[in-house]
Amino acid sequence: MTRTYFERQLEKIQEDMVALALQVETAMERSVTALSERDTELANQVIDDDVKINDERYKIEETCLELIATQQPLASDLRTIASVLHIVVDLERMGDHAEGIARVALMMADEPPLMSYAGIREMAEITKDMMLASLEAFKDRDTARAREISDQDDEVDALYEKILGELLVLMTEDSTKIEPATHLTWVAHNLERIADRVTNICERIVYLVDGKIHEMNVSKY
């Protein structure tokens, strides 16, 4: 394998990683829309498309392993490959969280809205923006930006606590709302976990640039 081919493949796995992130972004948007609009067709589409996200993750992993096996990467190149390997796992897990929200959307499709979904939509918007910004920071090798993005996890955690508090009040006041409220706690938890996985990506950016793993903004949940 020539160095020129290796460099092209190294660039391609990073491009494929960004393409995977865009698939995950779509899944996140569609899952929350399916929930708030009780759109079962859209929810089923998210569930079906999760297989494509999984497949894309495995394809990227195979390419990464092939590069390691057939070429002795320089230290910086090896860090790039290792970072991509970790990030695509986190992206695929984010897709799983979006799928989980879509499944809740199906369970609640025939029920009237339990509460305003404004807080959930806000959580989703912040986590989506964090995820996309983290990929830009990766592209730019911007560790300062990565740390800023990781700090936004506190905003998501605050919204999570607020939503849980509102749902707890609903369950306390009316026992018939316990089951649907529990379903919505799953939604909020999935979004909170997505933000945590973005923090993992930010940690990988620092590792890519500095060669050191630095744990950021450890979640309380």
C-alpha positions, 0 to 999 in steps of 0.5 A, spaced: 500 500 500 503 506 497 503 512 502 498 516 497 493 511 497 494 510 505 492 518 506 486 517 501 483 512 505 485 516 512 481 522 509 475 517 507 474 514 513 474 521 516 469 523 511 465 517 512 465 518 519 461 525 518 456 522 513 455 517 519 454 523 523 449 526 519 445 519 518 444 520 526 442 527 526 436 525 521 435 519 526 435 524 532 430 529 528 425 524 526 425 521 532 423 527 536 418 529 531 415 522 531 414 523 538 411 530 538 407 529 532 405 522 534 407 520 527 408 512 527 410 512 519 416 516 521 417 512 527 418 506 524 422 509 519 427 511 524 427 504 527 428 501 520 434 506 518 438 504 524 440 498 521 443 502 516 447 506 521 449 500 524 452 497 517 455 504 516 459 503 523 462 496 521 464 498 514 468 504 517 471 499 522 473 494 517 477 500 513 480 502 519 482 495 521 485 494 514 489 500 514 492 498 521 493 491 518 496 493 512 500 499 513 504 501 519 501 508 521 505 514 524 503 515 531 499 521 529 495 517 523 494 511 528 491 516 533 486 519 527 484 511 526 484 510 533 479 516 534 475 514 528 474 507 531 471 510 538 467 515 535 463 511 530 461 507 536 459 513 539 455 515 533 452 508 532 450 508 540 447 515 539 443 512 533 440 506 538 438 512 543 434 515 537 431 508 535 429 508 543 425 514 542 422 512 536 419 506 539 417 510 545 413 514 540 410 508 537 407 506 544 405 513 545 402 514 538 394 513 540 395 517 547 394 525 548 400 529 549 402 528 556 405 534 557 408 540 552 414 537 549 418 544 548 423 541 554 424 535 550 425 538 543 430 543 546 434 537 549 434 534 542 436 541 539 442 542 544 444 535 543 444 535 535 448 541 535 453 539 540 454 533 536 455 536 529 459 541 532 464 536 535 465 533 528 467 540 526 472 541 532 474 534 530 475 536 523 479 542 525 483 539 531 480 544 535 481 542 542 478 549 545 472 548 542 471 541 544 472 543 551 466 548 550 462 543 547 463 538 552 461 544 557 454 544 554 452 537 557 451 541 563 445 545 559 442 538 557 443 535 564 439 541 567 433 540 562 433 533 564 432 534 571 427 539 569 423 534 565 424 529 570 421 533 576 415 535 571 414 528 570 414 526 577 409 531 579 404 528 574 405 521 576 404 524 584 398 527 582 395 522 577 397 515 578 394 513 571 399 518 568 405 513 571 406 509 565 406 514 560 410 519 564 415 513 565 416 512 557 417 520 557 423 519 562 426 514 557 426 519 552 429 524 556 434 519 558 436 517 551 437 525 549 441 525 556 446 519 554 447 522 547 450 528 550 454 524 554 457 520 548 458 527 544 463 528 550 466 522 549 467 525 542 470 531 545 475 527 549 477 523 543 479 530 539 483 532 545 487 525 545 488 526 537 491 533 538 495 532 545 496 524 545 493 524 552 486 522 554 482 527 559 476 525 562 471 531 561 464 533 564 463 526 568 455 525 567 451 525 574 447 519 571 
